Amino acid sequence: MIRAIRPLHRSYPRIRVHLTSGNAGLVTDRLEKGLLDFALLCRSTPPVEHVYRKLSHSFDAAFYSLYYAF
């Protein structure tokens, strides 16, 4: 993960990245409360309650990047 973030930090050194983990309910709750700016989830179906973008597909689940629509 750090290798993926390093180029971003080099280009934008003032951006702070804080990583957190949890189950889907905890993560989406934090997203809805404004405690997270975005989330990455592995789900078998797209989240209908959030704006999302499908990132990749693997086995029976796909990775989705979620954004809370204010």
NUMAR-178085 format. One record per atom (N, C-alpha, C): residue number from 1; atom name; x, y, z. Coordinates in Angstrom, 1 decimal, decimal comma, padded with zeros to 4 digits. Atoms other than C-alpha are relative to their C-alpha. Example, Ala and Ser with C-alpha at 12.3 -4.5 7.8 and 13.67 -1.06 7.14 Angstrom:
2
[1; "N"; [000,9; -001,2; 000,0]],
[1; "CA"; [012,3; -004,5; 007,8]],
[1; "C"; [000,9; 001,2; 000,0]],
[2; "N"; [-000,9; -001,1; 000,0]],
[2; "CA"; [013,7; -001,1; 007,1]],
[2; "C"; [-000,8; 001,1; 000,8]],
% end
This chain:
70
[1; "N"; [000,8; -001,2; 000,0]],
[1; "CA"; [000,0; 000,0; 000,0]],
[1; "C"; [000,9; 001,3; 000,0]],
[2; "N"; [-000,9; -001,2; 000,0]],
[2; "CA"; [002,8; 002,4; 000,8]],
[2; "C"; [000,6; 000,3; -001,3]],
[3; "N"; [-000,6; -000,2; 001,4]],
[3; "CA"; [004,4; 001,9; -002,6]],
[3; "C"; [-001,0; 000,6; -000,9]],
[4; "N"; [001,0; -000,6; 000,9]],
[4; "CA"; [001,1; 002,8; -004,2]],
[4; "C"; [-000,2; 001,5; 000,4]],
[5; "N"; [000,2; -001,4; -000,5]],
[5; "CA"; [000,8; 006,0; -002,1]],
[5; "C"; [001,2; 000,9; -000,2]],
[6; "N"; [-001,2; -000,8; 000,1]],
[6; "CA"; [004,4; 007,1; -002,4]],
[6; "C"; [000,0; 001,0; -001,2]],
[7; "N"; [000,1; -000,9; 001,2]],
[7; "CA"; [004,0; 008,6; -006,0]],
[7; "C"; [-001,0; 001,2; 000,2]],
[8; "N"; [001,0; -001,0; -000,3]],
[8; "CA"; [000,9; 010,5; -004,9]],
[8; "C"; [000,6; 001,0; 001,0]],
[9; "N"; [-000,6; -000,8; -001,0]],
[9; "CA"; [002,8; 011,9; -001,9]],
[9; "C"; [001,1; 000,9; -000,6]],
[10; "N"; [-001,0; -000,8; 000,7]],
[10; "CA"; [005,7; 013,0; -004,1]],
[10; "C"; [-000,6; 001,1; -000,8]],
[11; "N"; [000,6; -001,1; 000,8]],
[11; "CA"; [003,4; 014,9; -006,4]],
[11; "C"; [-000,8; 001,0; 000,8]],
[12; "N"; [000,9; -000,8; -000,8]],
[12; "CA"; [001,2; 016,3; -003,7]],
[12; "C"; [000,5; -000,2; 001,5]],
[13; "N"; [-000,5; 000,2; -001,3]],
[13; "CA"; [003,3; 016,5; -000,5]],
[13; "C"; [-000,8; 000,5; 001,2]],
[14; "N"; [000,8; -000,5; -001,1]],
[14; "CA"; [000,7; 018,4; 001,5]],
[14; "C"; [-001,3; -000,8; 000,3]],
[15; "N"; [001,2; 000,9; -000,3]],
[15; "CA"; [-002,0; 015,7; 001,2]],
[15; "C"; [000,4; -001,0; 001,0]],
[16; "N"; [-000,3; 001,0; -001,0]],
[16; "CA"; [-002,2; 013,5; 004,2]],
[16; "C"; [-000,9; -001,2; -000,2]],
[17; "N"; [000,8; 001,3; 000,2]],
[17; "CA"; [-003,3; 009,9; 003,9]],
[17; "C"; [000,0; -000,7; 001,3]],
[18; "N"; [000,2; 000,8; -001,2]],
[18; "CA"; [-004,7; 008,0; 006,9]],
[18; "C"; [-000,8; -001,2; -000,4]],
[19; "N"; [000,6; 001,2; 000,4]],
[19; "CA"; [-005,5; 004,4; 006,3]],
[19; "C"; [-000,8; -000,6; 001,2]],
[20; "N"; [000,8; 000,7; -001,0]],
[20; "CA"; [-008,2; 002,6; 008,3]],
[20; "C"; [-000,7; -001,2; -000,6]],
[21; "N"; [000,6; 001,2; 000,6]],
[21; "CA"; [-009,8; -000,8; 008,0]],
[21; "C"; [-001,2; -000,4; 000,9]],
[22; "N"; [001,1; 000,4; -000,8]],
[22; "CA"; [-013,0; -002,4; 009,2]],
[22; "C"; [-001,0; -000,8; -001,0]],
[23; "N"; [001,0; 000,7; 000,8]],
[23; "CA"; [-016,0; -004,4; 008,0]],
[23; "C"; [-000,8; 001,0; -000,8]],
[24; "N"; [000,7; -000,9; 000,9]],
[24; "CA"; [-018,3; -003,0; 005,3]],
[24; "C"; [-000,9; 001,0; 000,7]],
[25; "N"; [001,0; -000,8; -000,7]],
[25; "CA"; [-020,9; -001,7; 007,8]],
[25; "C"; [000,8; 001,2; 000,7]],
[26; "N"; [-000,7; -001,0; -000,7]],
[26; "CA"; [-018,3; 000,2; 009,9]],
[26; "C"; [000,6; 001,0; -001,0]],
[27; "N"; [-000,7; -000,9; 000,9]],
[27; "CA"; [-016,5; 001,7; 006,9]],
[27; "C"; [-001,1; 000,9; -000,7]],
[28; "N"; [001,1; -000,9; 000,6]],
[28; "CA"; [-019,8; 002,9; 005,2]],
[28; "C"; [-000,6; 000,9; 001,0]],
[29; "N"; [000,5; -000,9; -001,0]],
[29; "CA"; [-021,0; 004,3; 008,5]],
[29; "C"; [001,0; 001,2; 000,2]],
[30; "N"; [-000,9; -001,0; -000,1]],
[30; "CA"; [-017,8; 006,3; 008,8]],
[30; "C"; [000,0; 001,0; -001,2]],
[31; "N"; [000,2; -000,7; 001,2]],
[31; "CA"; [-018,2; 007,4; 005,2]],
[31; "C"; [-001,2; 001,0; 000,1]],
[32; "N"; [001,2; -000,8; -000,1]],
[32; "CA"; [-021,7; 008,6; 005,8]],
[32; "C"; [000,1; 001,1; 001,1]],
[33; "N"; [-000,2; -001,0; -001,1]],
[33; "CA"; [-020,7; 010,5; 009,0]],
[33; "C"; [001,1; 001,1; -000,4]],
[34; "N"; [-001,0; -001,0; 000,4]],
[34; "CA"; [-018,0; 012,4; 007,0]],
[34; "C"; [001,4; -000,2; 000,6]],
[35; "N"; [-001,3; 000,3; -000,7]],
[35; "CA"; [-015,1; 010,7; 008,9]],
[35; "C"; [001,0; -000,5; -001,1]],
[36; "N"; [-000,8; 000,4; 001,1]],
[36; "CA"; [-013,8; 009,3; 005,6]],
[36; "C"; [-000,4; 000,7; -001,3]],
[37; "N"; [000,3; -000,7; 001,3]],
[37; "CA"; [-013,5; 011,0; 002,2]],
[37; "C"; [-000,4; -001,0; -001,1]],
[38; "N"; [000,4; 001,1; 000,9]],
[38; "CA"; [-013,7; 007,7; 000,3]],
[38; "C"; [000,4; -001,3; 000,6]],
[39; "N"; [-000,3; 001,3; -000,6]],
[39; "CA"; [-013,6; 004,0; 000,9]],
[39; "C"; [000,1; -001,0; -001,1]],
[40; "N"; [-000,1; 001,1; 000,9]],
[40; "CA"; [-012,6; 000,8; -000,9]],
[40; "C"; [-000,6; -001,2; 000,7]],
[41; "N"; [000,6; 001,2; -000,5]],
[41; "CA"; [-014,8; -002,2; -000,4]],
[41; "C"; [000,0; -001,1; -001,0]],
[42; "N"; [000,1; 001,2; 000,8]],
[42; "CA"; [-014,9; -005,7; -001,7]],
[42; "C"; [-001,4; -000,6; 000,3]],
[43; "N"; [001,4; 000,5; -000,2]],
[43; "CA"; [-018,6; -006,7; -002,3]],
[43; "C"; [-000,4; -000,8; -001,2]],
[44; "N"; [000,5; 000,8; 001,1]],
[44; "CA"; [-020,5; -009,1; -004,4]],
[44; "C"; [-001,0; 000,7; -000,9]],
[45; "N"; [001,0; -000,8; 000,7]],
[45; "CA"; [-023,0; -006,5; -005,5]],
[45; "C"; [000,4; 001,5; 000,1]],
[46; "N"; [-000,2; -001,5; -000,2]],
[46; "CA"; [-022,7; -002,7; -006,2]],
[46; "C"; [-000,8; 000,6; 001,1]],
[47; "N"; [000,8; -000,6; -001,0]],
[47; "CA"; [-023,7; -000,5; -003,4]],
[47; "C"; [-001,0; 001,0; -000,5]],
[48; "N"; [001,1; -000,9; 000,6]],
[48; "CA"; [-027,0; 001,2; -004,3]],
[48; "C"; [-000,1; 001,3; 000,7]],
[49; "N"; [000,2; -001,2; -000,8]],
[49; "CA"; [-026,9; 003,7; -001,5]],
[49; "C"; [001,2; 001,1; -000,1]],
[50; "N"; [-001,1; -000,9; 000,1]],
[50; "CA"; [-023,6; 005,4; -002,5]],
[50; "C"; [000,4; 000,1; -001,5]],
[51; "N"; [-000,6; -000,2; 001,3]],
[51; "CA"; [-022,0; 006,8; -005,6]],
[51; "C"; [001,3; -000,9; 000,0]],
[52; "N"; [-001,1; 000,9; 000,0]],
[52; "CA"; [-019,4; 004,2; -006,6]],
[52; "C"; [000,6; -000,1; -001,4]],
[53; "N"; [-000,7; 000,3; 001,3]],
[53; "CA"; [-016,9; 003,2; -009,3]],
[53; "C"; [000,6; -001,4; 000,2]],
[54; "N"; [-000,5; 001,4; 000,0]],
[54; "CA"; [-016,1; -000,5; -010,0]],
[54; "C"; [001,5; 000,1; -000,4]],
[55; "N"; [-001,4; 000,0; 000,3]],
[55; "CA"; [-012,3; -000,9; -009,8]],
[55; "C"; [000,5; -001,3; -000,7]],
[56; "N"; [-000,5; 001,3; 000,6]],
[56; "CA"; [-011,7; -004,6; -010,6]],
[56; "C"; [-001,0; -001,1; 000,4]],
[57; "N"; [000,9; 001,1; -000,3]],
[57; "CA"; [-013,4; -007,9; -010,5]],
[57; "C"; [000,9; -001,3; 000,2]],
[58; "N"; [-000,8; 001,2; -000,4]],
[58; "CA"; [-012,0; -011,0; -008,8]],
[58; "C"; [-000,9; -001,0; 000,6]],
[59; "N"; [000,8; 001,1; -000,5]],
[59; "CA"; [-013,8; -014,3; -008,2]],
[59; "C"; [-001,5; 000,4; 000,1]],
[60; "N"; [001,4; -000,3; -000,1]],
[60; "CA"; [-017,3; -013,7; -006,8]],
[60; "C"; [-000,2; 001,4; 000,5]],
[61; "N"; [000,1; -001,3; -000,6]],
[61; "CA"; [-016,6; -010,2; -005,5]],
[61; "C"; [000,7; 001,0; -000,9]],
[62; "N"; [-000,7; -001,0; 000,7]],
[62; "CA"; [-015,5; -006,9; -007,0]],
[62; "C"; [000,4; 001,1; 001,0]],
[63; "N"; [-000,4; -001,1; -000,9]],
[63; "CA"; [-013,7; -003,9; -005,5]],
[63; "C"; [-000,7; 001,2; -000,5]],
[64; "N"; [000,7; -001,2; 000,3]],
[64; "CA"; [-015,7; -000,7; -005,4]],
[64; "C"; [000,6; 001,1; 000,8]],
[65; "N"; [-000,4; -001,2; -000,7]],
[65; "CA"; [-014,5; 002,8; -004,6]],
[65; "C"; [-001,3; 000,8; 000,2]],
[66; "N"; [001,2; -000,7; -000,4]],
[66; "CA"; [-017,3; 004,6; -002,7]],
[66; "C"; [000,2; 001,4; 000,3]],
[67; "N"; [000,0; -001,5; -000,4]],
[67; "CA"; [-018,0; 008,3; -002,4]],
[67; "C"; [-001,3; 000,3; 000,6]],
[68; "N"; [001,3; -000,4; -000,6]],
[68; "CA"; [-020,6; 009,7; -000,1]],
[68; "C"; [-000,6; 001,2; -000,8]],
[69; "N"; [000,6; -001,1; 000,7]],
[69; "CA"; [-023,0; 011,9; -002,0]],
[69; "C"; [-000,7; 000,9; 001,0]],
[70; "N"; [000,6; -001,0; -001,0]],
[70; "CA"; [-023,8; 014,9; 000,2]],
[70; "C"; [-001,2; 000,6; -000,6]],
% end
